Amino acid sequence: MECFSHPGRLLLDHLRSVTQIGIDVYKAKRGLNLLFDDKDIKVALSNMLFYHDIGKSTKFFQGYLAASAKNKTYEGKSKLKNHSLISAVYAAYKTYIDLGNSDTASILPIAVFLAIRKHHGDFENIKDMLVIGNRDWNNLKIQWDNLRFDCIDMVNELKFGDAKEYVNDLLFAMQDIDPSLDSYFLLNLFFSILTYSDKNDAKFHRRVI
C-alpha cells in the first residue's frame, strides 16, 4: 500500500522535495557565521527535512487522509493520526545517532525536535515544548510500531525505548547549553527553513529530478 502526504501526493516524493528545497535554501544563505560545524548542520537539516512527516506513514494518518479525501469523518483515535510529535521524536534521535560524538550533538537534535514538533504551529516556551507526558508516550509507542518505512525506501534500525530515553533527557540537556544568540538563531533558522520548504512543496508540488 502506498503512503501519501497529501491527497494525490506520495509521501516519499514530498519528503525528497522538501529536503531538496531546504538544503538549497541553506546553501544559498551567505554570511551566517554560525558557531557550529557546517557538516553537522547539514546532517541535522537533512534529517529534519526528510523525517519531518515520517509520522504520516502510519495507518492512522493514512486512514484520516483517505477519509478527508472523501469528505468523511475519520473514525479512528484522533491523537494517533497526529504526525508532528512522533516525527520530531524520530528525527531528533536519528540526528543524535548520526552526529555521534560531535561537539554539536546536544543543540542540533534539540533544534530538529522543536522545529518539527511546531512546524504546523507557533513556538512556545522551550522547556514546555520539550516535555512529553506519559499519555503522549503511550500514543507515541503505538505510532512508532506502525511507522511504514517501506513507504520511504528505508529500513528502521532505531528502537523506541532508546529514542524515548534520549528525548526525555532533552530538557536536562537544554539546561547545560549556553543560552546564546547563536543557539537562538540556529533554532529559528531550522524552523524557518522547514516551514518554508514544507509549505512550498505542498503548494507547488515541486518535483525532484
Accessible surface in RSA format (square Angstrom, percent):
REM  Atomic radii and reference values for relative SASA: ProtOr
REM  Chains: A
REM  Algorithm: Lee & Richards
REM  Probe-radius: 1.40
REM  Slices: 20
REM RES _ NUM      All-atoms   Total-Side   Main-Chain    Non-polar    All polar
REM                ABS   REL    ABS   REL    ABS   REL    ABS   REL    ABS   REL
RES MET A   1   161.59  83.7  97.28  64.4  64.30 153.1  71.98  61.2  89.61 118.7
RES GLU A   2   109.11  62.6  97.39  73.7  11.73  27.9  42.41  82.0  66.70  54.5
RES CYS A   3     4.46   3.4   0.26   0.3   4.21   9.9   0.26   0.6   4.21   4.5
RES PHE A   4    61.95  31.0  61.95  38.4   0.00   0.0  61.95  37.6   0.00   0.0
RES SER A   5     1.17   1.0   0.00   0.0   1.17   2.7   0.00   0.0   1.17   1.6
RES HIS A   6    44.19  24.2  43.86  30.5   0.33   0.8  34.12  35.2  10.08  11.7
RES PRO A   7    88.41  64.4  67.02  61.1  21.39  77.7  73.65  60.8  14.75  91.7
RES GLY A   8    73.29  90.4   0.00   N/A  73.29  90.4  33.71  92.5  39.58  88.6
RES ARG A   9     8.38   3.5   7.78   4.0   0.60   1.4   4.81   6.6   3.57   2.2
RES LEU A  10    61.38  34.2  60.33  43.2   1.04   2.6  60.33  42.4   1.04   2.8
RES LEU A  11     0.19   0.1   0.16   0.1   0.03   0.1   0.16   0.1   0.03   0.1
RES LEU A  12    24.40  13.6  23.52  16.8   0.88   2.2  23.52  16.5   0.88   2.4
RES ASP A  13    47.70  33.4  43.75  43.5   3.95   9.3   9.01  21.2  38.68  38.6
RES HIS A  14     0.00   0.0   0.00   0.0   0.00   0.0   0.00   0.0   0.00   0.0
RES LEU A  15     0.00   0.0   0.00   0.0   0.00   0.0   0.00   0.0   0.00   0.0
RES ARG A  16   112.99  47.4 107.72  54.9   5.27  12.6  29.74  40.6  83.25  50.5
RES SER A  17     0.24   0.2   0.23   0.3   0.01   0.0   0.24   0.5   0.00   0.0
RES VAL A  18     0.00   0.0   0.00   0.0   0.00   0.0   0.00   0.0   0.00   0.0
RES THR A  19    26.70  19.0  26.70  27.1   0.00   0.0  26.70  35.9   0.00   0.0
RES GLN A  20    69.13  38.7  66.92  48.9   2.21   5.3  13.61  29.0  55.52  42.1
RES ILE A  21     9.53   5.4   9.33   6.9   0.20   0.5   9.38   6.8   0.15   0.4
RES GLY A  22     0.00   0.0   0.00   N/A   0.00   0.0   0.00   0.0   0.00   0.0
RES ILE A  23    21.62  12.3  21.62  16.1   0.00   0.0  21.62  15.6   0.00   0.0
RES ASP A  24    54.72  38.3  48.12  47.9   6.60  15.6  24.66  58.0  30.06  30.0
RES VAL A  25    36.15  23.8  31.32  28.3   4.84  11.7  35.66  31.0   0.49   1.3
RES TYR A  26    17.70   8.3  15.05   8.6   2.65   6.9   6.89   5.2  10.81  13.3
RES LYS A  27   114.19  55.7  99.77  61.2  14.42  34.3  54.93  49.4  59.25  63.1
RES ALA A  28    72.83  67.0  47.96  74.0  24.86  56.6  54.90  77.3  17.92  47.5
RES LYS A  29    81.49  39.8  65.02  39.9  16.47  39.2  21.12  19.0  60.37  64.3
RES ARG A  30   191.36  80.3 162.78  83.0  28.58  68.0  81.82 111.8 109.54  66.4
RES GLY A  31    67.00  82.6   0.00   N/A  67.00  82.6  33.01  90.6  33.99  76.1
RES LEU A  32    47.82  26.6  27.98  20.0  19.84  49.9  30.35  21.3  17.46  47.0
RES ASN A  33   131.25  90.5 103.86 100.4  27.38  65.9  37.93  91.3  93.31  90.2
RES LEU A  34    27.07  15.1   6.80   4.9  20.28  51.0   6.83   4.8  20.24  54.5
RES LEU A  35   135.04  75.2 109.96  78.7  25.08  63.0 117.46  82.5  17.59  47.3
RES PHE A  36    30.85  15.4  14.66   9.1  16.19  42.1  19.07  11.6  11.78  33.7
RES ASP A  37    75.80  53.1  62.11  61.8  13.69  32.4  23.69  55.8  52.10  52.0
RES ASP A  38    70.11  49.1  64.42  64.1   5.69  13.5  37.52  88.3  32.59  32.5
RES LYS A  39   139.32  68.0 132.50  81.3   6.82  16.2 101.74  91.6  37.58  40.0
RES ASP A  40     8.84   6.2   8.84   8.8   0.00   0.0   0.00   0.0   8.84   8.8
RES ILE A  41     1.81   1.0   1.81   1.3   0.00   0.0   1.81   1.3   0.00   0.0
RES LYS A  42    74.41  36.3  73.73  45.2   0.68   1.6  34.79  31.3  39.62  42.2
RES VAL A  43    47.48  31.2  42.12  38.1   5.36  12.9  46.99  40.8   0.49   1.3
RES ALA A  44     0.00   0.0   0.00   0.0   0.00   0.0   0.00   0.0   0.00   0.0
RES LEU A  45     0.00   0.0   0.00   0.0   0.00   0.0   0.00   0.0   0.00   0.0
RES SER A  46    40.07  33.9  39.14  52.2   0.93   2.1  24.25  51.6  15.82  22.2
RES ASN A  47    12.38   8.5  12.24  11.8   0.14   0.3   0.14   0.3  12.24  11.8
RES MET A  48     0.00   0.0   0.00   0.0   0.00   0.0   0.00   0.0   0.00   0.0
RES LEU A  49     0.00   0.0   0.00   0.0   0.00   0.0   0.00   0.0   0.00   0.0
RES PHE A  50    36.36  18.2  36.36  22.5   0.00   0.0  36.36  22.0   0.00   0.0
RES TYR A  51    13.39   6.3  13.39   7.6   0.00   0.0   2.34   1.8  11.06  13.6
RES HIS A  52     0.00   0.0   0.00   0.0   0.00   0.0   0.00   0.0   0.00   0.0
RES ASP A  53     0.37   0.3   0.37   0.4   0.00   0.0   0.00   0.0   0.37   0.4
RES ILE A  54     0.00   0.0   0.00   0.0   0.00   0.0   0.00   0.0   0.00   0.0
RES GLY A  55     0.36   0.4   0.00   N/A   0.36   0.4   0.00   0.0   0.36   0.8
RES LYS A  56    11.14   5.4  11.14   6.8   0.00   0.0   1.34   1.2   9.80  10.4
RES SER A  57     0.37   0.3   0.00   0.0   0.37   0.9   0.00   0.0   0.37   0.5
RES THR A  58     0.38   0.3   0.38   0.4   0.00   0.0   0.00   0.0   0.38   0.6
RES LYS A  59   122.95  60.0 113.45  69.6   9.50  22.6  60.82  54.7  62.13  66.2
RES PHE A  60    25.45  12.7  24.27  15.0   1.18   3.1  25.45  15.4   0.00   0.0
RES PHE A  61    13.44   6.7  13.44   8.3   0.00   0.0  13.44   8.1   0.00   0.0
RES GLN A  62    17.58   9.8  12.77   9.3   4.81  11.4   8.48  18.0   9.10   6.9
RES GLY A  63    29.91  36.9   0.00   N/A  29.91  36.9  25.22  69.2   4.69  10.5
RES TYR A  64    74.55  34.8  74.55  42.4   0.00   0.0  31.36  23.6  43.18  53.2
RES LEU A  65    20.74  11.5  20.74  14.8   0.00   0.0  20.74  14.6   0.00   0.0
RES ALA A  66    52.02  47.8  43.39  67.0   8.63  19.6  51.61  72.7   0.41   1.1
RES ALA A  67    16.16  14.9  11.48  17.7   4.68  10.6  15.64  22.0   0.52   1.4
RES SER A  68    49.10  41.5  33.37  44.5  15.72  36.2  30.04  64.0  19.06  26.7
RES ALA A  69    67.02  61.6  30.07  46.4  36.94  84.0  39.25  55.3  27.77  73.6
RES LYS A  70   137.76  67.2 115.99  71.2  21.77  51.8  68.84  62.0  68.92  73.4
RES ASN A  71   146.79 101.2 110.17 106.5  36.62  88.2  33.28  80.1 113.51 109.7
RES LYS A  72   135.46  66.1 118.54  72.7  16.92  40.3  76.24  68.6  59.22  63.1
RES THR A  73   110.50  78.6  94.01  95.3  16.49  39.3  62.72  84.2  47.77  72.2
RES TYR A  74    45.33  21.2  27.63  15.7  17.70  46.0  23.38  17.6  21.95  27.1
RES GLU A  75   160.13  91.9 126.10  95.4  34.03  81.0  64.34 124.5  95.79  78.2
RES GLY A  76    37.14  45.8   0.00   N/A  37.14  45.8  23.03  63.2  14.11  31.6
RES LYS A  77   116.09  56.6  98.96  60.7  17.13  40.8  74.00  66.6  42.09  44.8
RES SER A  78    67.49  57.0  62.63  83.6   4.86  11.2  39.80  84.7  27.69  38.8
RES LYS A  79   105.55  51.5 101.27  62.1   4.28  10.2  64.94  58.4  40.61  43.3
RES LEU A  80    14.60   8.1  14.46  10.3   0.13   0.3  14.46  10.2   0.13   0.4
RES LYS A  81    45.37  22.1  43.68  26.8   1.68   4.0  14.58  13.1  30.78  32.8
RES ASN A  82    73.39  50.6  67.57  65.3   5.83  14.0  27.10  65.2  46.29  44.7
RES HIS A  83    21.95  12.0  20.84  14.5   1.10   2.8  15.78  16.3   6.17   7.2
RES SER A  84    20.21  17.1  19.50  26.0   0.72   1.6  14.75  31.4   5.46   7.6
RES LEU A  85    31.73  17.7  29.38  21.0   2.34   5.9  29.38  20.6   2.34   6.3
RES ILE A  86     0.66   0.4   0.02   0.0   0.64   1.5   0.02   0.0   0.64   1.7
RES SER A  87     0.00   0.0   0.00   0.0   0.00   0.0   0.00   0.0   0.00   0.0
RES ALA A  88     0.00   0.0   0.00   0.0   0.00   0.0   0.00   0.0   0.00   0.0
RES VAL A  89     0.00   0.0   0.00   0.0   0.00   0.0   0.00   0.0   0.00   0.0
RES TYR A  90     1.22   0.6   1.22   0.7   0.00   0.0   0.00   0.0   1.22   1.5
RES ALA A  91     0.00   0.0   0.00   0.0   0.00   0.0   0.00   0.0   0.00   0.0
RES ALA A  92     0.00   0.0   0.00   0.0   0.00   0.0   0.00   0.0   0.00   0.0
RES TYR A  93    21.33  10.0  21.33  12.1   0.00   0.0   4.42   3.3  16.92  20.9
RES LYS A  94    41.62  20.3  41.62  25.5   0.00   0.0  18.51  16.7  23.11  24.6
RES THR A  95     0.00   0.0   0.00   0.0   0.00   0.0   0.00   0.0   0.00   0.0
RES TYR A  96    86.87  40.6  85.92  48.9   0.94   2.5  37.51  28.2  49.36  60.8
RES ILE A  97    79.75  45.4  65.26  48.6  14.49  34.9  67.47  48.6  12.28  33.3
RES ASP A  98    64.47  45.2  31.27  31.1  33.20  78.5  15.23  35.8  49.24  49.1
RES LEU A  99    15.30   8.5   1.36   1.0  13.94  35.0   3.94   2.8  11.36  30.6
RES GLY A 100    39.67  48.9   0.00   N/A  39.67  48.9  32.78  89.9   6.89  15.4
RES ASN A 101   157.06 108.3 125.47 121.2  31.59  76.1  39.53  95.1 117.53 113.6
RES SER A 102    30.66  25.9  10.19  13.6  20.48  47.2  19.54  41.6  11.12  15.6
RES ASP A 103   144.79 101.4 111.84 111.3  32.95  77.9  37.99  89.4 106.80 106.5
RES THR A 104    15.35  10.9  14.55  14.8   0.79   1.9  15.35  20.6   0.00   0.0
RES ALA A 105    11.36  10.4  10.15  15.7   1.20   2.7  10.23  14.4   1.12   3.0
RES SER A 106    49.53  41.9  40.70  54.3   8.83  20.3  33.58  71.5  15.95  22.3
RES ILE A 107    12.60   7.2  12.60   9.4   0.00   0.0  12.60   9.1   0.00   0.0
RES LEU A 108     0.00   0.0   0.00   0.0   0.00   0.0   0.00   0.0   0.00   0.0
RES PRO A 109     0.00   0.0   0.00   0.0   0.00   0.0   0.00   0.0   0.00   0.0
RES ILE A 110     1.57   0.9   1.57   1.2   0.00   0.0   1.57   1.1   0.00   0.0
RES ALA A 111     1.00   0.9   0.36   0.6   0.64   1.5   1.00   1.4   0.00   0.0
RES VAL A 112     0.00   0.0   0.00   0.0   0.00   0.0   0.00   0.0   0.00   0.0
RES PHE A 113     0.00   0.0   0.00   0.0   0.00   0.0   0.00   0.0   0.00   0.0
RES LEU A 114     0.44   0.2   0.44   0.3   0.00   0.0   0.44   0.3   0.00   0.0
RES ALA A 115     0.00   0.0   0.00   0.0   0.00   0.0   0.00   0.0   0.00   0.0
RES ILE A 116     0.00   0.0   0.00   0.0   0.00   0.0   0.00   0.0   0.00   0.0
RES ARG A 117    52.11  21.9  41.43  21.1  10.68  25.4   4.45   6.1  47.66  28.9
RES LYS A 118    38.49  18.8  37.75  23.2   0.74   1.8   6.38   5.7  32.11  34.2
RES HIS A 119     5.52   3.0   0.00   0.0   5.52  14.1   0.00   0.0   5.52   6.4
RES HIS A 120   115.05  62.9  74.75  52.0  40.29 103.1  64.85  66.8  50.19  58.4
RES GLY A 121    39.78  49.1   0.00   N/A  39.78  49.1  27.69  76.0  12.09  27.1
RES ASP A 122   117.37  82.2 109.59 109.1   7.79  18.4  31.23  73.5  86.14  85.9
RES PHE A 123    60.64  30.3  34.21  21.2  26.42  68.8  34.24  20.8  26.40  75.6
RES GLU A 124    99.89  57.3  77.98  59.0  21.91  52.2  42.06  81.3  57.83  47.2
RES ASN A 125    89.44  61.7  72.84  70.4  16.60  40.0  25.38  61.1  64.06  61.9
RES ILE A 126    51.60  29.4  48.08  35.8   3.52   8.5  48.08  34.6   3.52   9.6
RES LYS A 127   116.62  56.9 116.53  71.5   0.09   0.2  64.87  58.4  51.75  55.1
RES ASP A 128    92.39  64.7  79.35  79.0  13.03  30.8  17.31  40.7  75.08  74.9
RES MET A 129     3.20   1.7   0.54   0.4   2.66   6.3   3.20   2.7   0.00   0.0
RES LEU A 130     5.27   2.9   0.05   0.0   5.23  13.1   0.05   0.0   5.23  14.1
RES VAL A 131    80.32  52.8  70.62  63.9   9.70  23.4  74.12  64.4   6.20  16.8
RES ILE A 132    14.64   8.3   0.66   0.5  13.98  33.7   1.03   0.7  13.60  36.9
RES GLY A 133    36.04  44.4   0.00   N/A  36.04  44.4  31.81  87.3   4.23   9.5
RES ASN A 134   124.19  85.6 117.14 113.2   7.05  17.0  30.21  72.7  93.98  90.8
RES ARG A 135   186.80  78.4 181.78  92.7   5.02  11.9  58.91  80.5 127.89  77.5
RES ASP A 136    40.27  28.2  39.10  38.9   1.17   2.8   3.42   8.0  36.85  36.8
RES TRP A 137     6.60   2.7   5.05   2.4   1.56   3.7   5.38   2.9   1.22   2.0
RES ASN A 138    98.07  67.6  92.73  89.6   5.34  12.9  24.77  59.6  73.30  70.8
RES ASN A 139     9.25   6.4   9.25   8.9   0.00   0.0   5.37  12.9   3.88   3.7
RES LEU A 140     2.94   1.6   2.94   2.1   0.00   0.0   2.94   2.1   0.00   0.0
RES LYS A 141    87.42  42.6  87.42  53.6   0.00   0.0  60.46  54.4  26.96  28.7
RES ILE A 142    72.27  41.1  69.84  52.0   2.44   5.9  72.27  52.0   0.00   0.0
RES GLN A 143     5.86   3.3   5.86   4.3   0.00   0.0   0.00   0.0   5.86   4.4
RES TRP A 144    18.31   7.3  12.74   6.2   5.58  13.1   5.83   3.1  12.48  20.2
RES ASP A 145    89.17  62.5  53.10  52.8  36.07  85.3  27.39  64.5  61.78  61.6
RES ASN A 146    38.60  26.6  30.50  29.5   8.10  19.5   6.39  15.4  32.21  31.1
RES LEU A 147    17.31   9.6   0.13   0.1  17.18  43.2   0.13   0.1  17.18  46.2
RES ARG A 148    55.95  23.5  54.65  27.9   1.30   3.1  38.52  52.6  17.43  10.6
RES PHE A 149    19.74   9.9  16.94  10.5   2.80   7.3  16.94  10.3   2.80   8.0
RES ASP A 150    92.00  64.4  69.08  68.8  22.92  54.2  47.25 111.2  44.74  44.6
RES CYS A 151    20.49  15.5   2.00   2.2  18.48  43.4   9.70  24.6  10.78  11.6
RES ILE A 152     3.08   1.8   0.00   0.0   3.08   7.4   0.00   0.0   3.08   8.4
RES ASP A 153   104.69  73.3  70.55  70.2  34.13  80.7  33.18  78.1  71.51  71.3
RES MET A 154    46.24  23.9  32.71  21.7  13.53  32.2  36.18  30.8  10.06  13.3
RES VAL A 155   125.87  82.8 108.82  98.5  17.05  41.1 111.32  96.7  14.54  39.4
RES ASN A 156    43.52  30.0  19.75  19.1  23.78  57.2   7.39  17.8  36.13  34.9
RES GLU A 157   155.39  89.2 122.44  92.6  32.95  78.5  46.85  90.6 108.55  88.6
RES LEU A 158    26.10  14.5  17.55  12.6   8.56  21.5  19.17  13.5   6.93  18.7
RES LYS A 159   147.21  71.8 142.17  87.2   5.04  12.0  88.32  79.5  58.89  62.7
RES PHE A 160    21.55  10.8  17.36  10.8   4.19  10.9  17.36  10.5   4.19  12.0
RES GLY A 161    47.16  58.2   0.00   N/A  47.16  58.2  35.02  96.1  12.14  27.2
RES ASP A 162    64.43  45.1  60.64  60.4   3.79   9.0   8.14  19.2  56.29  56.1
RES ALA A 163     0.00   0.0   0.00   0.0   0.00   0.0   0.00   0.0   0.00   0.0
RES LYS A 164    72.44  35.3  72.44  44.4   0.00   0.0  25.80  23.2  46.64  49.7
RES GLU A 165   116.93  67.1 109.85  83.1   7.08  16.9  39.52  76.4  77.41  63.2
RES TYR A 166    33.14  15.5  27.94  15.9   5.20  13.5  31.44  23.6   1.71   2.1
RES VAL A 167     0.99   0.7   0.81   0.7   0.18   0.4   0.81   0.7   0.18   0.5
RES ASN A 168    63.15  43.6  50.12  48.4  13.04  31.4  20.07  48.3  43.08  41.6
RES ASP A 169    71.65  50.2  70.73  70.4   0.92   2.2  21.51  50.6  50.13  50.0
RES LEU A 170     1.92   1.1   1.92   1.4   0.00   0.0   1.92   1.3   0.00   0.0
RES LEU A 171    40.38  22.5  40.26  28.8   0.12   0.3  40.26  28.3   0.12   0.3
RES PHE A 172   125.52  62.8 123.21  76.3   2.31   6.0 123.47  74.9   2.05   5.9
RES ALA A 173    31.94  29.4  24.00  37.0   7.94  18.1  30.47  42.9   1.48   3.9
RES MET A 174    37.79  19.6  32.54  21.5   5.26  12.5  32.54  27.7   5.26   7.0
RES GLN A 175   112.46  62.9  76.22  55.7  36.25  86.3  31.89  67.9  80.57  61.1
RES ASP A 176   130.75  91.6  94.57  94.1  36.18  85.6  35.51  83.6  95.24  95.0
RES ILE A 177    26.29  15.0  15.38  11.5  10.92  26.3  19.59  14.1   6.70  18.2
RES ASP A 178   103.09  72.2  90.98  90.6  12.11  28.6  42.42  99.8  60.67  60.5
RES PRO A 179   125.68  91.6  93.62  85.3  32.07 116.6 100.64  83.1  25.04 155.6
RES SER A 180    35.67  30.1  24.55  32.8  11.12  25.6  26.77  57.0   8.89  12.5
RES LEU A 181   148.67  82.8 142.78 102.1   5.89  14.8 143.20 100.6   5.47  14.7
RES ASP A 182    42.21  29.6  39.63  39.4   2.58   6.1   5.98  14.1  36.23  36.1
RES SER A 183    13.54  11.4  11.55  15.4   1.99   4.6   5.99  12.7   7.56  10.6
RES TYR A 184   140.51  65.6 134.29  76.4   6.22  16.2  98.04  73.7  42.47  52.4
RES PHE A 185    89.74  44.9  89.01  55.1   0.72   1.9  89.74  54.4   0.00   0.0
RES LEU A 186     0.10   0.1   0.10   0.1   0.00   0.0   0.10   0.1   0.00   0.0
RES LEU A 187    11.92   6.6  11.88   8.5   0.04   0.1  11.88   8.3   0.04   0.1
RES ASN A 188    51.07  35.2  48.14  46.5   2.93   7.0  20.98  50.5  30.09  29.1
RES LEU A 189     9.05   5.0   5.25   3.8   3.80   9.6   8.61   6.0   0.44   1.2
RES PHE A 190     0.00   0.0   0.00   0.0   0.00   0.0   0.00   0.0   0.00   0.0
RES PHE A 191    39.65  19.8  39.65  24.6   0.00   0.0  39.65  24.0   0.00   0.0
RES SER A 192    54.42  46.0  49.50  66.1   4.93  11.3  43.55  92.7  10.88  15.2
RES ILE A 193     2.22   1.3   1.01   0.8   1.21   2.9   2.22   1.6   0.00   0.0
RES LEU A 194     0.00   0.0   0.00   0.0   0.00   0.0   0.00   0.0   0.00   0.0
RES THR A 195    19.86  14.1  19.13  19.4   0.73   1.7   9.17  12.3  10.69  16.2
RES TYR A 196   114.65  53.5 108.14  61.5   6.51  16.9  73.59  55.3  41.06  50.6
RES SER A 197     0.00   0.0   0.00   0.0   0.00   0.0   0.00   0.0   0.00   0.0
RES ASP A 198    10.62   7.4  10.62  10.6   0.00   0.0   1.14   2.7   9.48   9.5
RES LYS A 199   140.21  68.4 133.96  82.2   6.25  14.9  83.98  75.6  56.23  59.9
RES ASN A 200    38.22  26.4  36.34  35.1   1.88   4.5   7.27  17.5  30.96  29.9
RES ASP A 201     0.06   0.0   0.06   0.1   0.00   0.0   0.00   0.0   0.06   0.1
RES ALA A 202    38.18  35.1  22.66  35.0  15.52  35.3  22.96  32.3  15.22  40.3
RES LYS A 203   158.97  77.6 125.16  76.8  33.80  80.5  80.20  72.2  78.77  83.9
RES PHE A 204   130.38  65.2 104.64  64.8  25.74  67.0 109.88  66.6  20.50  58.7
RES HIS A 205    69.68  38.1  63.73  44.3   5.95  15.2  36.33  37.4  33.35  38.8
RES ARG A 206   101.02  42.4  92.71  47.3   8.31  19.8  41.59  56.8  59.43  36.0
RES ARG A 207   175.33  73.6 157.73  80.4  17.59  41.9  59.25  81.0 116.08  70.4
RES VAL A 208    70.79  46.6  37.83  34.2  32.96  79.4  41.11  35.7  29.67  80.5
RES ILE A 209   210.55 119.8 146.66 109.3  63.89 154.0 173.36 124.8  37.19 100.9
END  Absolute sums over single chains surface
CHAIN  1 A    10800.4       8759.7       2040.7       5803.1       4997.2
END  Absolute sums over all chains
TOTAL         10800.4       8759.7       2040.7       5803.1       4997.2
